[in-house]
């Protein structure tokens, strides 16, 4: 699914990176805990989060996240947007609750982009 299709499904606006709207997205990770993103996300996922500070973009960069979509009507701080531009990470924002955003992405055919190994 193209990032522009993701934006349409979420009713999201591009904050930055609209020139990358044809980027292919195949999976989604949702978390406000950046340590979970680092530990469990797959490369090149769409990250859904409510954490709008620079930590979300720094984590996205380290975890090789394709794009970040902020949920719950939250909008990133100016420094966050500037860092995303420097790192080449598209940023979107929508008004949906994280639960609904995940449901829409799943219904649209995107796979979970995180894995938790079962402990024995």
BARO-144590 format. One line per 10 residues: number of its first residue (from 1); their letters; for each residue x, y, z of N, C-alpha, C, O. Coordinates in pm, whole numbers, padded with zeros to 5 digits. Atoms other than C-alpha are relative to their C-alpha. Last residue first. Layout:
% BARO-144590
NUM	a	X/Y/Z/X/Y/Z/X/Y/Z/X/Y/Z  ...;
This chain:
% BARO-144590
120	xxxxxxxxxx	00032/00135/-00048/00930/-02046/02748/00009/-00003/00151/-00015/-00108/00212  -00099/00051/-00096/00915/-01691/02624/-00048/-00134/00054/-00167/-00157/00075  00060/00064/-00117/00721/-01617/02311/00109/-00052/00090/00203/-00117/00045  -00034/00142/-00012/00901/-01380/02082/-00064/-00055/00127/-00062/00007/00233  -00037/00026/-00139/00715/-01057/02031/00029/-00148/00007/-00060/-00231/-00015  00007/00138/-00043/00696/-00934/01677/00046/-00010/00143/00138/00060/00186  -00076/00024/-00122/00622/-00600/01526/-00016/-00146/00035/-00114/-00211/-00002  -00143/-00019/00024/00511/-00483/01186/00082/-00013/00125/00188/00049/00137  -00070/-00052/-00118/00159/-00619/01199/00150/00007/-00028/00209/-00086/-00084  -00034/00099/-00101/00032/-00667/00844/00062/00064/00123/00113/00176/00114;
110	xxxxxxxxxx	-00137/-00008/-00050/-00138/-00410/00626/00020/-00098/00114/-00069/-00119/00196  -00088/00105/00049/-00451/-00521/00442/00144/00008/00047/00226/-00073/00005  -00051/-00038/00131/-00677/-00218/00467/00101/-00099/-00057/00145/-00086/-00171  00109/00022/00095/-00865/-00382/00753/00043/00034/-00142/-00008/-00023/-00239  00017/00145/00013/-00535/-00398/00942/-00108/-00033/-00103/-00090/-00120/-00187  -00116/00050/00074/-00463/-00031/00876/-00011/-00150/-00023/00021/-00199/-00131  00013/-00041/00140/-00815/00067/00976/00117/-00051/-00083/00099/-00092/-00198  00107/00077/00061/-00794/-00134/01297/-00016/00034/-00148/-00037/-00055/-00230  -00049/00136/00021/-00459/00017/01387/-00104/-00085/-00072/-00072/-00159/-00166  -00101/-00010/00107/-00594/00370/01337/00057/-00139/-00031/00074/-00173/-00148;
100	xxxxxxxxxx	00072/-00009/00127/-00901/00278/01545/00097/00009/-00117/00072/-00050/-00222  00073/00125/00022/-00688/00158/01837/-00071/00002/-00136/-00061/-00093/-00213  -00095/00098/00050/-00450/00456/01809/-00071/-00132/-00033/-00040/-00195/-00134  -00062/00069/-00112/-00743/00696/01844/00094/-00105/-00057/00072/-00153/-00169  00051/00128/-00050/-00805/00885/01523/00071/-00044/00127/00187/-00010/00151  00079/-00020/-00122/-00733/01256/01472/-00050/-00129/00063/-00116/-00125/00167  00144/00025/00015/-00455/01214/01218/-00069/00016/00135/-00003/00024/00239  00075/-00016/-00124/-00097/01330/01168/-00148/-00022/-00028/-00200/00022/-00131  00143/-00024/00019/00162/01239/00908/-00064/00020/00136/-00005/-00013/00239  00079/-00015/-00122/00542/01254/00905/-00143/00035/-00038/-00168/00125/-00118;
90	xxxxxxxxxx	00128/-00069/00015/00772/01130/00628/-00080/00000/00131/-00077/-00097/00207  00112/00082/-00049/01121/01029/00742/-00129/00079/-00016/-00146/00183/00048  00075/00051/00114/01406/01177/00537/-00115/-00091/00038/-00151/-00182/-00037  -00016/00146/00008/01636/01209/00838/-00075/-00060/-00119/-00059/-00179/-00147  -00143/00031/00011/01677/01586/00802/00023/-00149/-00021/00112/-00188/-00097  -00043/-00045/00132/01303/01627/00736/00147/-00034/-00023/00185/-00081/-00131  00058/00095/00096/01220/01418/01042/00042/00036/-00142/00075/-00051/-00222  -00082/00121/-00006/01458/01632/01250/-00049/-00104/-00100/00032/-00171/-00166  -00129/-00032/00062/01281/01949/01134/00092/-00122/00000/00160/-00148/-00099  00020/-00006/00145/00940/01800/01212/00133/00027/-00070/00163/-00034/-00173;
80	xxxxxxxxxx	00027/00136/00045/01046/01704/01563/-00014/-00005/-00151/00041/-00094/-00216  -00129/00071/00002/01201/02043/01627/-00015/-00143/-00049/00075/-00197/-00113  -00078/-00046/00115/00870/02208/01532/00133/-00073/-00013/00173/-00110/-00123  -00067/-00126/-00027/00675/01993/01781/00084/00040/-00122/00119/-00046/-00204  -00139/-00002/-00046/00460/01718/01641/00051/00141/00024/00004/00239/-00035  -00084/-00055/00106/00081/01735/01625/00142/00012/00053/00162/00050/00169  -00125/-00062/-00043/-00153/01524/01833/00079/00048/-00121/00076/-00014/-00227  00003/-00144/00023/-00507/01464/01715/00126/00072/00042/00130/00195/00045  00072/-00070/-00107/-00514/01119/01877/00001/00152/-00015/-00007/00225/00084  00142/00027/-00020/-00257/00976/01634/-00057/00089/00110/00015/00169/00170;
70	xxxxxxxxxx	00042/-00035/-00136/00084/01074/01497/-00152/-00012/00009/-00224/00033/-00080  00132/-00063/-00002/00189/00890/01183/-00040/00023/00145/-00050/-00071/00224  00063/-00014/-00131/00558/00812/01136/-00134/00070/-00016/-00142/00173/-00083  00076/-00124/-00018/00717/00682/00817/-00063/-00002/00138/-00083/-00108/00197  00021/-00068/00129/00960/00413/00696/-00066/00137/00016/-00025/00233/-00048  00143/-00019/00024/01093/00303/01037/-00016/00081/-00129/00058/00176/-00152  00025/00007/00144/01460/00194/01023/-00149/00002/-00032/-00197/-00074/-00117  00074/00124/00027/01474/00130/01400/-00034/-00018/-00148/-00102/-00114/-00184  -00079/00115/-00046/01749/00390/01454/-00067/-00132/-00038/00000/-00228/-00075  -00124/00005/00078/01569/00653/01245/00082/-00124/00036/00128/-00196/-00053;
60	xxxxxxxxxx	00036/00042/00136/01229/00582/01395/00124/-00014/-00086/00135/-00108/-00165  00027/00144/-00006/01380/00607/01743/-00033/-00054/-00138/00017/-00160/-00177  -00131/00063/-00026/01528/00949/01668/-00016/-00152/00004/00066/-00225/-00051  -00073/-00001/00127/01194/01048/01513/00139/-00063/00018/00186/-00134/-00070  00070/00087/00094/00992/00947/01819/00073/-00009/-00133/00078/-00116/-00194  -00033/00140/-00029/01251/01095/02053/-00068/-00096/-00098/-00012/-00199/-00133  -00107/00046/00090/01210/01433/01882/00037/-00145/00024/00092/-00210/-00065  -00128/-00069/-00014/00876/01487/02060/00107/-00063/-00091/00080/-00160/-00161  -00028/-00100/00103/00532/01386/01939/00134/00071/00013/00161/00164/-00063  -00119/-00068/-00054/00467/01061/02125/00052/00096/-00106/00106/00053/-00208;
50	xxxxxxxxxx	00046/-00127/-00054/00113/00968/02018/00115/00080/00059/00095/00191/00108  -00036/-00036/-00137/00231/00686/01795/-00064/00133/00040/-00106/00211/-00045  00110/-00078/-00055/00163/00493/01476/00034/00029/00145/00061/-00062/00222  00014/-00009/-00145/00488/00378/01314/-00118/00090/00034/-00121/00206/-00007  00065/-00125/-00037/00470/00269/00950/-00014/-00003/00151/-00068/-00099/00206  00141/-00004/-00040/00716/-00012/00901/-00051/00144/00006/00027/00239/00006  00083/-00062/00104/01042/-00014/00702/-00150/-00003/00031/-00232/-00005/-00061  -00045/-00113/00082/01235/-00249/00936/-00108/00044/-00100/-00186/-00038/-00148  -00069/00045/00120/01040/-00469/01178/00048/00122/-00078/-00009/00230/-00063  00049/-00038/00133/00948/-00346/01522/00086/-00059/-00111/00205/-00085/-00093;
40	xxxxxxxxxx	00092/00092/00066/01003/-00538/01847/-00040/00037/-00143/-00105/-00044/-00209  -00012/00143/-00030/01290/-00404/02055/-00080/-00089/-00094/-00037/-00201/-00124  -00137/00047/00022/01338/-00055/01914/00011/-00151/00015/00084/-00216/-00059  -00026/-00016/00143/00965/00008/01887/00139/-00053/-00032/00157/-00126/-00129  00067/00111/00068/00917/-00133/02236/00022/00007/-00150/00039/-00096/-00215  -00081/00119/-00026/01181/00107/02374/-00063/-00123/-00065/00009/-00212/-00111  -00102/00011/00103/00994/00387/02200/00094/-00118/00024/00154/-00169/-00070  -00124/00037/-00069/00692/00328/02419/00108/-00023/-00105/00107/-00125/-00175  -00048/-00125/-00057/00402/00516/02259/00129/-00025/00078/00194/00069/00124  -00050/-00005/-00137/00341/00219/02034/00031/00144/00040/00071/00226/-00043;
30	xxxxxxxxxx	00065/-00105/-00078/00187/00106/01707/00051/-00004/00143/00041/-00107/00210  -00034/00019/-00142/00378/-00088/01441/-00065/00116/00075/-00058/00230/00030  00024/-00109/-00094/00245/-00120/01086/00042/-00043/00140/00022/-00158/00180  00033/00039/-00137/00334/-00331/00783/-00005/00122/00091/00043/00230/00056  00055/00136/-00005/00360/-00324/00405/-00039/-00043/00141/-00109/-00143/00159  00012/00038/-00140/00416/00046/00327/-00064/-00139/00003/-00169/-00160/-00058  00078/00120/-00029/00539/00137/-00023/00006/-00033/00149/00114/-00039/00208  -00073/00101/-00076/00656/00494/-00071/-00092/-00117/00032/-00208/-00098/00067  00006/00127/00074/00447/00678/-00330/00081/-00111/00066/00094/-00220/00011  00134/00060/-00010/00377/00962/-00085/-00013/-00131/-00076/-00104/-00209/-00047;
20	xxxxxxxxxx	-00021/00144/-00012/00751/01037/-00057/-00132/-00077/00007/-00135/-00191/00052  -00065/00042/00124/00711/01395/-00185/00031/-00150/00000/00066/-00206/-00104  00104/00034/00096/00465/01439/00101/00059/-00044/-00135/-00006/-00115/-00212  -00029/00120/00077/00760/01420/00339/-00103/-00039/-00103/-00105/-00154/-00147  -00121/-00011/00083/00636/01663/00599/00015/-00130/-00079/-00045/-00232/-00046  -00067/-00112/-00066/00320/01731/00799/00131/00028/-00073/00171/00143/-00089  -00146/00002/00001/00116/01511/00565/00050/00126/00070/00010/00237/00035  -00065/-00105/00078/-00247/01508/00672/00151/-00020/00005/00205/-00059/00108  -00118/-00070/-00051/-00423/01196/00790/00050/00106/-00096/00032/00095/-00218  00045/-00140/00001/-00776/01075/00720/00111/00090/00050/00087/00191/00115;
10	xxxxxxxxxx	-00005/-00058/-00135/-00641/00737/00831/-00063/00139/00006/-00087/00192/00115  00072/00090/-00090/-00747/00558/00511/-00008/00058/00141/-00110/00046/00209  00143/-00009/00030/-00638/00855/00298/-00083/-00086/00096/-00187/-00042/00144  00049/-00131/-00043/-00298/00882/00466/-00150/00012/-00023/-00223/00063/00062  00003/00004/-00147/-00239/00508/00423/-00058/00130/00052/-00146/00129/00139  00120/00078/-00031/-00330/00542/00055/-00017/-00012/00151/-00129/-00006/00203  00114/-00088/00027/-00073/00824/00017/-00131/-00072/00030/-00227/-00009/00075  00017/-00089/-00115/00184/00599/00188/-00118/00094/-00022/-00186/00129/00075  -00077/-00125/00006/00132/00343/-00089/-00030/00086/00123/-00138/00079/00180  00085/-00117/00000/00000/00000/00000/00090/00124/00000/00188/00131/00074;
